[in-house]
C-alpha cells in the first residue's frame, strides 16, 4: 500500500531510494529533495513490505487530469517482485487520472512502461546516443464514468 513519505525526505531509506531514481547525476539527488520540499503539488509516496520501505514514486497531478511520474525506484534486491507495477496500479485506482506520463532515457525503464500498456514515443536525442522517451498511459473510461 502507498503511504505519504514526503515528510521523511531526510531519512536514509528515502534518500537511498531517491538516489536510485536520479542515478544519472549525483547532484540531482539534492535538487530532487529540494523540489519536493518547495513544491506542494509534488507528491512522494512509498511502498512498504513488512515495515520495510522497498519502493517510492514521486509524481505531480496536473490540471488536465494527468499524473506526471517524476521518480520511481525499488530497492535493487526487491526488483522484479511487482512493487513498481503495484505503485502505478494503486495510483491509477486511487487517483483516477486521464493519463499517466513518464519520461526516461533508459530503454529498460521504457520496456517496463510498455509492459504496463504505456505507449512510448521518442522525444529525440538529448546528447550523443541518448534518446529521451515519453511513456504515456491513457486510462480508459469505465462504463460508470
HELIX and SHEET records of a PDB file:
HELIX    1   1 UNK A    6  UNK A    8  5                                   3    
HELIX    2   2 UNK A   12  UNK A   21  1                                  10    
HELIX    3   3 UNK A   27  UNK A   38  1                                  12    
HELIX    4   4 UNK A   76  UNK A   78  5                                   3    
HELIX    5   5 UNK A   83  UNK A   95  1                                  13    
HELIX    6   6 UNK A  107  UNK A  115  1                                   9    
SHEET    1   A 7 UNK A   2  UNK A   4  0                                        
SHEET    2   A 7 UNK A  42  UNK A  49 -1                                        
SHEET    3   A 7 UNK A  52  UNK A  61 -1                                        
SHEET    4   A 7 UNK A  66  UNK A  74 -1                                        
SHEET    5   A 7 UNK A  99  UNK A 104  1                                        
SHEET    6   A 7 UNK A 130  UNK A 138 -1                                        
SHEET    7   A 7 UNK A 119  UNK A 127 -1                                        
END                                                                             
